[in-house]
Amino acid sequence: MNLFNPERIVVAGWAGLLLAPRPLPSVRAAAAAYALRQPFERTVIEPGRLGPEAVTVGAAALPLGRFLAFGGHRDVPPREDCQWPPVAFR
């Protein structure tokens, strides 16, 4: 929290759904004890809301995003505003 200064920390996935409700107050208390005051006050620690398949959905979104960035073509370079790194397809 001190190093990255995140706005939000999300405990997610199937493990997060099973484990987050019980120890989340303790996690928040430990973060308050060890983090600097300003980063802690700006950070929200919460359970994920996307359900147990959040990791799978996120992983599936990566190739879909790349497909859309290339306009559905494998050999066309991405648009200038695309954040995907270039990859050589063969």
SULNORBEL-V609037 format. One record per pair of residues at least 24 apart in sequence whose ideal C-beta (glycine too) atoms are under 10 Angstrom apart, sorted by the first residue. I is the first residue (numbers start at 1). J is the second residue. Records with the same first field share a line. If there is no record, write none. Layout:
I->J ; J
//
This chain:
1->31 ; 32 ; 34 ; 35 ; 36 ; 39 ; 40 ; 42 ; 43 ; 45
2->31 ; 34 ; 35 ; 36 ; 38 ; 39 ; 40
3->39
4->39 ; 43
5->35 ; 36 ; 38 ; 39 ; 40 ; 42 ; 43
6->39 ; 42 ; 43 ; 44 ; 45
7->42 ; 43 ; 44
8->42 ; 43 ; 44 ; 45 ; 46
9->43 ; 44 ; 45 ; 46
10->44 ; 45 ; 46 ; 47 ; 48 ; 49 ; 50 ; 54
11->45 ; 46 ; 47 ; 48
12->46 ; 47 ; 48 ; 49 ; 50 ; 51 ; 52 ; 54 ; 55 ; 58
13->48 ; 50 ; 51 ; 52 ; 53 ; 54 ; 55 ; 56 ; 58
14->48 ; 51 ; 52 ; 53 ; 54 ; 55 ; 56
15->52 ; 55
16->46 ; 47 ; 48 ; 50 ; 52 ; 54 ; 55
17->47 ; 48 ; 49 ; 50 ; 51 ; 52 ; 54
18->52
19->47
20->45 ; 46 ; 47 ; 48
21->47
//
